[in-house]
């Protein structure tokens, strides 16, 4: 399995859950934090995927 694929997929799932928290919840700050955490995982996973071709 390619290095960086798991963080990228995990980041996608976490970002989607953070976006749903932003839309349907009264906890907007938590949704923003979860979304940012997921986006950071996506970026770091993408860097690993590009770096280890």
N, CA, C and O atoms as CSV, one atom per row, in Angstrom:
chain,resi,resn,atom,element,x,y,z
A,1,UNK,N,N,0.860,-1.179,0.000
A,1,UNK,CA,C,0.000,0.000,0.000
A,1,UNK,C,C,0.902,1.237,0.000
A,1,UNK,O,O,1.932,1.270,0.673
A,2,UNK,N,N,0.508,2.219,-0.744
A,2,UNK,CA,C,1.319,3.432,-0.860
A,2,UNK,C,C,1.316,4.225,0.430
A,2,UNK,O,O,0.291,4.355,1.099
A,3,UNK,N,N,2.483,4.754,0.765
A,3,UNK,CA,C,2.619,5.541,1.979
A,3,UNK,C,C,1.886,6.875,1.798
A,3,UNK,O,O,2.069,7.556,0.789
A,4,UNK,N,N,1.077,7.233,2.756
A,4,UNK,CA,C,0.319,8.471,2.695
A,4,UNK,C,C,-1.124,8.282,2.298
A,4,UNK,O,O,-1.922,9.214,2.397
A,5,UNK,N,N,-1.472,7.090,1.849
A,5,UNK,CA,C,-2.844,6.854,1.411
A,5,UNK,C,C,-3.809,6.820,2.594
A,5,UNK,O,O,-4.915,7.355,2.508
A,6,UNK,N,N,-3.402,6.206,3.679
A,6,UNK,CA,C,-4.272,6.113,4.858
A,6,UNK,C,C,-4.552,7.496,5.455
A,6,UNK,O,O,-5.712,7.796,5.739
A,7,UNK,N,N,-3.532,8.360,5.659
A,7,UNK,CA,C,-3.845,9.702,6.162
A,7,UNK,C,C,-4.735,10.515,5.224
A,7,UNK,O,O,-5.573,11.292,5.680
A,8,UNK,N,N,-4.556,10.340,3.928
A,8,UNK,CA,C,-5.378,11.087,2.974
A,8,UNK,C,C,-6.837,10.643,3.046
A,8,UNK,O,O,-7.744,11.476,3.031
A,9,UNK,N,N,-7.063,9.341,3.124
A,9,UNK,CA,C,-8.432,8.827,3.216
A,9,UNK,C,C,-9.047,9.196,4.559
A,9,UNK,O,O,-10.211,9.592,4.626
A,10,UNK,N,N,-8.264,9.064,5.630
A,10,UNK,CA,C,-8.753,9.445,6.956
A,10,UNK,C,C,-9.117,10.928,6.992
A,10,UNK,O,O,-10.132,11.311,7.575
A,11,UNK,N,N,-8.289,11.753,6.372
A,11,UNK,CA,C,-8.575,13.184,6.317
A,11,UNK,C,C,-9.854,13.492,5.564
A,11,UNK,O,O,-10.583,14.414,5.928
A,12,UNK,N,N,-10.131,12.738,4.526
A,12,UNK,CA,C,-11.364,12.932,3.765
A,12,UNK,C,C,-12.587,12.615,4.621
A,12,UNK,O,O,-13.571,13.354,4.612
A,13,UNK,N,N,-12.514,11.515,5.353
A,13,UNK,CA,C,-13.635,11.118,6.215
A,13,UNK,C,C,-13.837,12.133,7.341
A,13,UNK,O,O,-14.967,12.521,7.639
A,14,UNK,N,N,-12.748,12.555,7.957
A,14,UNK,CA,C,-12.849,13.516,9.062
A,14,UNK,C,C,-13.342,14.870,8.560
A,14,UNK,O,O,-14.125,15.533,9.240
A,15,UNK,N,N,-12.893,15.286,7.380
A,15,UNK,CA,C,-13.361,16.554,6.812
A,15,UNK,C,C,-14.853,16.513,6.499
A,15,UNK,O,O,-15.565,17.494,6.712
A,16,UNK,N,N,-15.317,15.389,6.000
A,16,UNK,CA,C,-16.745,15.259,5.709
A,16,UNK,C,C,-17.572,15.316,6.995
A,16,UNK,O,O,-18.637,15.933,7.020
A,17,UNK,N,N,-17.093,14.685,8.046
A,17,UNK,CA,C,-17.840,14.747,9.304
A,17,UNK,C,C,-17.790,16.153,9.897
A,17,UNK,O,O,-18.767,16.609,10.491
A,18,UNK,N,N,-16.665,16.838,9.742
A,18,UNK,CA,C,-16.588,18.224,10.216
A,18,UNK,C,C,-17.513,19.142,9.439
A,18,UNK,O,O,-18.121,20.045,10.015
A,19,UNK,N,N,-17.623,18.921,8.142
A,19,UNK,CA,C,-18.532,19.734,7.329
A,19,UNK,C,C,-19.981,19.482,7.716
A,19,UNK,O,O,-20.797,20.403,7.726
A,20,UNK,N,N,-20.299,18.229,8.036
A,20,UNK,CA,C,-21.675,17.947,8.460
A,20,UNK,C,C,-21.963,18.552,9.825
A,20,UNK,O,O,-23.092,18.963,10.092
A,21,UNK,N,N,-20.966,18.612,10.685
A,21,UNK,CA,C,-21.149,19.278,11.980
A,21,UNK,C,C,-21.387,20.772,11.797
A,21,UNK,O,O,-22.167,21.375,12.535
A,22,UNK,N,N,-20.725,21.363,10.825
A,22,UNK,CA,C,-20.922,22.791,10.577
A,22,UNK,C,C,-22.334,23.096,10.087
A,22,UNK,O,O,-22.896,24.140,10.418
A,23,UNK,N,N,-22.899,22.199,9.311
A,23,UNK,CA,C,-24.207,22.457,8.714
A,23,UNK,C,C,-25.370,22.180,9.645
A,23,UNK,O,O,-26.337,22.940,9.669
A,24,UNK,N,N,-25.289,21.093,10.419
A,24,UNK,CA,C,-26.476,20.623,11.126
A,24,UNK,C,C,-26.375,20.659,12.638
A,24,UNK,O,O,-27.252,20.127,13.318
A,25,UNK,N,N,-25.344,21.265,13.183
A,25,UNK,CA,C,-25.146,21.192,14.611
A,25,UNK,C,C,-25.077,22.581,15.221
A,25,UNK,O,O,-24.822,23.571,14.535
A,26,UNK,N,N,-25.307,22.630,16.501
A,26,UNK,CA,C,-25.155,23.902,17.198
A,26,UNK,C,C,-23.718,24.095,17.678
A,26,UNK,O,O,-23.388,25.138,18.242
A,27,UNK,N,N,-22.866,23.096,17.456
A,27,UNK,CA,C,-21.463,23.153,17.854
A,27,UNK,C,C,-20.598,23.560,16.664
A,27,UNK,O,O,-19.845,22.742,16.135
A,28,UNK,N,N,-20.699,24.796,16.250
A,28,UNK,CA,C,-19.991,25.280,15.068
A,28,UNK,C,C,-18.476,25.289,15.278
A,28,UNK,O,O,-17.717,24.994,14.354
A,29,UNK,N,N,-18.039,25.625,16.488
A,29,UNK,CA,C,-16.605,25.683,16.750
A,29,UNK,C,C,-15.974,24.294,16.692
A,29,UNK,O,O,-14.862,24.140,16.185
A,30,UNK,N,N,-16.664,23.299,17.199
A,30,UNK,CA,C,-16.169,21.924,17.131
A,30,UNK,C,C,-16.115,21.471,15.669
A,30,UNK,O,O,-15.158,20.817,15.254
A,31,UNK,N,N,-17.126,21.814,14.905
A,31,UNK,CA,C,-17.137,21.463,13.487
A,31,UNK,C,C,-15.987,22.096,12.732
A,31,UNK,O,O,-15.392,21.466,11.858
A,32,UNK,N,N,-15.670,23.338,13.064
A,32,UNK,CA,C,-14.542,24.019,12.430
A,32,UNK,C,C,-13.230,23.336,12.787
A,32,UNK,O,O,-12.368,23.147,11.930
A,33,UNK,N,N,-13.083,22.969,14.054
A,33,UNK,CA,C,-11.861,22.288,14.484
A,33,UNK,C,C,-11.703,20.930,13.805
A,33,UNK,O,O,-10.612,20.589,13.348
A,34,UNK,N,N,-12.771,20.162,13.738
A,34,UNK,CA,C,-12.718,18.843,13.104
A,34,UNK,C,C,-12.431,18.983,11.611
A,34,UNK,O,O,-11.666,18.197,11.052
A,35,UNK,N,N,-13.028,19.961,10.974
A,35,UNK,CA,C,-12.782,20.195,9.552
A,35,UNK,C,C,-11.323,20.564,9.305
A,35,UNK,O,O,-10.712,20.064,8.360
A,36,UNK,N,N,-10.771,21.414,10.124
A,36,UNK,CA,C,-9.362,21.790,9.987
A,36,UNK,C,C,-8.418,20.620,10.214
A,36,UNK,O,O,-7.417,20.479,9.511
A,37,UNK,N,N,-8.735,19.784,11.192
A,37,UNK,CA,C,-7.939,18.596,11.474
A,37,UNK,C,C,-7.963,17.649,10.274
A,37,UNK,O,O,-6.935,17.086,9.899
A,38,UNK,N,N,-9.131,17.481,9.683
A,38,UNK,CA,C,-9.251,16.617,8.508
A,38,UNK,C,C,-8.502,17.172,7.308
A,38,UNK,O,O,-7.850,16.423,6.580
A,39,UNK,N,N,-8.591,18.479,7.100
A,39,UNK,CA,C,-7.874,19.084,5.973
A,39,UNK,C,C,-6.364,18.968,6.148
A,39,UNK,O,O,-5.635,18.768,5.177
A,40,UNK,N,N,-5.900,19.095,7.383
A,40,UNK,CA,C,-4.471,18.932,7.638
A,40,UNK,C,C,-4.026,17.510,7.312
A,40,UNK,O,O,-2.953,17.316,6.741
A,41,UNK,N,N,-4.834,16.515,7.666
A,41,UNK,CA,C,-4.498,15.131,7.331
A,41,UNK,C,C,-4.485,14.920,5.822
A,41,UNK,O,O,-3.632,14.201,5.301
A,42,UNK,N,N,-5.416,15.537,5.128
A,42,UNK,CA,C,-5.440,15.400,3.670
A,42,UNK,C,C,-4.177,15.989,3.041
A,42,UNK,O,O,-3.595,15.389,2.138
A,43,UNK,N,N,-3.759,17.145,3.509
A,43,UNK,CA,C,-2.571,17.795,2.957
A,43,UNK,C,C,-1.326,16.968,3.252
A,43,UNK,O,O,-0.499,16.747,2.367
A,44,UNK,N,N,-1.191,16.511,4.496
A,44,UNK,CA,C,-0.006,15.724,4.845
A,44,UNK,C,C,0.023,14.389,4.112
A,44,UNK,O,O,1.093,13.928,3.712
A,45,UNK,N,N,-1.128,13.767,3.932
A,45,UNK,CA,C,-1.188,12.528,3.165
A,45,UNK,C,C,-0.836,12.743,1.702
A,45,UNK,O,O,-0.160,11.915,1.091
A,46,UNK,N,N,-1.295,13.855,1.144
A,46,UNK,CA,C,-0.967,14.173,-0.249
A,46,UNK,C,C,0.517,14.439,-0.412
A,46,UNK,O,O,1.111,14.044,-1.416
A,47,UNK,N,N,1.122,15.100,0.558
A,47,UNK,CA,C,2.557,15.338,0.505
A,47,UNK,C,C,3.313,14.014,0.525
A,47,UNK,O,O,4.260,13.830,-0.240
A,48,UNK,N,N,2.905,13.096,1.390
A,48,UNK,CA,C,3.541,11.782,1.432
A,48,UNK,C,C,3.363,11.019,0.117
A,48,UNK,O,O,4.290,10.363,-0.358
A,49,UNK,N,N,2.178,11.109,-0.459
A,49,UNK,CA,C,1.941,10.416,-1.725
A,49,UNK,C,C,2.829,10.957,-2.844
A,49,UNK,O,O,3.352,10.191,-3.653
A,50,UNK,N,N,2.995,12.266,-2.887
A,50,UNK,CA,C,3.813,12.894,-3.934
A,50,UNK,C,C,5.293,12.630,-3.685
A,50,UNK,O,O,6.058,12.378,-4.616
A,51,UNK,N,N,5.685,12.693,-2.405
A,51,UNK,CA,C,7.090,12.544,-2.060
A,51,UNK,C,C,7.612,11.128,-2.297
A,51,UNK,O,O,8.769,10.961,-2.683
A,52,UNK,N,N,6.790,10.114,-2.075
A,52,UNK,CA,C,7.225,8.732,-2.169
A,52,UNK,C,C,6.678,8.057,-3.430
A,52,UNK,O,O,6.088,6.981,-3.338
A,53,UNK,N,N,6.857,8.645,-4.564
A,53,UNK,CA,C,6.371,8.064,-5.817
A,53,UNK,C,C,7.179,6.893,-6.226
A,53,UNK,O,O,6.905,6.284,-7.260
